[in-house]
Every structure is written in structure tokens, then in C-alpha cells.
Amino acid sequence: MGFDLKGKISEIIDKIKNDKGLMDKFKASPENTVEELIGVDIPDGMLSKVVDGVKSGIVADKAKDALGALKNLF
């Protein structure tokens, strides 16, 4: 059974977006927060890719929410 990296990144994004305390923890220490949420030790090279993916997903979701709010104004 393989490790579903994209699925884990999506899961982490959802958890972080829905928990302000977790978001603050992620901002302060993204690598440690990701490893805690995944529950396994990830090699550094792969960890940085996971963290980048989570950051990108959070930013993309915030941009989508902002565009949706603007759309509702018109």
C-alpha cells in the first residue's frame, strides 16, 4: 500500500483551514506541524515539498474565497 501524498496534503490543508490554533502553529513551525499531522517522520527533501504544497493550497483557497466574496458584490 502506497503513501497518498496529494491526499495527505489536501487533508492537512482542510485541518489547518478549519482550526485557527493549528493555523497559528503551522505559521510558527510548518515542518513540525505537518509531521505531527501526518504522524510519520518525513525525509527533509520530501517534507519541504509537502509544506510548500500545504502553503500553496491554503493561499489558493484564500484567493478563491476572496474572489467569491467579490463576485457576490455584483
C-alpha positions as a Markdown table, in Angstrom:
| # | Residue | x | y | z |
|---|---|---|---|---|
| 1 | Met | 0.0 | 0.0 | 0.0 |
| 2 | Gly | 1.5 | 3.4 | -1.1 |
| 3 | Phe | 1.5 | 6.7 | 0.6 |
| 4 | Asp | -1.1 | 9.1 | -1.0 |
| 5 | Leu | 0.9 | 12.4 | -0.8 |
| 6 | Lys | -1.7 | 14.5 | -2.6 |
| 7 | Gly | -4.5 | 13.1 | -0.4 |
| 8 | Lys | -2.5 | 13.8 | 2.8 |
| 9 | Ile | -1.7 | 17.4 | 1.6 |
| 10 | Ser | -5.4 | 18.0 | 1.0 |
| 11 | Glu | -6.3 | 16.5 | 4.4 |
| 12 | Ile | -3.7 | 18.8 | 6.1 |
| 13 | Ile | -5.0 | 21.9 | 4.3 |
| 14 | Asp | -8.5 | 21.2 | 5.5 |
| 15 | Lys | -7.4 | 20.6 | 9.0 |
| 16 | Ile | -5.3 | 23.8 | 9.1 |
| 17 | Lys | -8.0 | 26.0 | 7.5 |
| 18 | Asn | -10.6 | 24.9 | 10.0 |
| 19 | Asp | -8.6 | 25.3 | 13.1 |
| 20 | Lys | -7.2 | 28.8 | 14.0 |
| 21 | Gly | -4.8 | 27.4 | 16.6 |
| 22 | Leu | -3.5 | 24.9 | 14.1 |
| 23 | Met | -3.1 | 27.7 | 11.6 |
| 24 | Asp | -1.0 | 29.7 | 14.1 |
| 25 | Lys | 1.1 | 26.6 | 14.9 |
| 26 | Phe | 1.7 | 26.0 | 11.2 |
| 27 | Lys | 2.7 | 29.6 | 10.6 |
| 28 | Ala | 5.2 | 29.3 | 13.5 |
| 29 | Ser | 6.6 | 25.9 | 12.6 |
| 30 | Pro | 5.3 | 24.4 | 9.4 |
| 31 | Glu | 7.6 | 21.4 | 9.2 |
| 32 | Asn | 6.8 | 20.2 | 12.7 |
| 33 | Thr | 3.1 | 20.8 | 12.3 |
| 34 | Val | 3.0 | 18.8 | 9.1 |
| 35 | Glu | 4.9 | 15.9 | 10.6 |
| 36 | Glu | 2.6 | 15.9 | 13.6 |
| 37 | Leu | -0.5 | 15.8 | 11.4 |
| 38 | Ile | 0.9 | 13.1 | 9.1 |
| 39 | Gly | 2.1 | 11.1 | 12.0 |
| 40 | Val | 5.3 | 9.8 | 10.4 |
| 41 | Asp | 8.8 | 11.2 | 10.1 |
| 42 | Ile | 9.3 | 12.5 | 6.6 |
| 43 | Pro | 12.7 | 13.0 | 4.9 |
| 44 | Asp | 13.7 | 16.6 | 4.8 |
| 45 | Gly | 13.6 | 16.9 | 1.0 |
| 46 | Met | 10.1 | 15.5 | 0.8 |
| 47 | Leu | 9.0 | 17.4 | 3.9 |
| 48 | Ser | 9.7 | 20.8 | 2.3 |
| 49 | Lys | 7.7 | 19.7 | -0.8 |
| 50 | Val | 4.7 | 18.8 | 1.5 |
| 51 | Val | 5.0 | 22.1 | 3.4 |
| 52 | Asp | 5.1 | 24.0 | 0.1 |
| 53 | Gly | 2.1 | 22.1 | -1.2 |
| 54 | Val | 0.1 | 22.9 | 2.0 |
| 55 | Lys | 1.1 | 26.6 | 1.8 |
| 56 | Ser | 0.1 | 26.8 | -1.8 |
| 57 | Gly | -3.2 | 25.1 | -1.1 |
| 58 | Ile | -4.0 | 27.5 | 1.8 |
| 59 | Val | -3.2 | 30.5 | -0.3 |
| 60 | Ala | -5.2 | 29.2 | -3.3 |
| 61 | Asp | -8.2 | 28.6 | -1.1 |
| 62 | Lys | -8.0 | 32.1 | 0.5 |
| 63 | Ala | -7.8 | 33.6 | -3.0 |
| 64 | Lys | -10.8 | 31.6 | -4.2 |
| 65 | Asp | -12.8 | 32.7 | -1.1 |
| 66 | Ala | -11.9 | 36.4 | -1.7 |
| 67 | Leu | -12.9 | 36.1 | -5.4 |
| 68 | Gly | -16.2 | 34.5 | -4.3 |
| 69 | Ala | -16.9 | 37.4 | -1.9 |
| 70 | Leu | -16.1 | 39.9 | -4.6 |
| 71 | Lys | -18.4 | 38.1 | -7.1 |
| 72 | Asn | -21.3 | 38.4 | -4.5 |
| 73 | Leu | -20.9 | 42.2 | -4.5 |
| 74 | Phe | -22.0 | 42.5 | -8.1 |
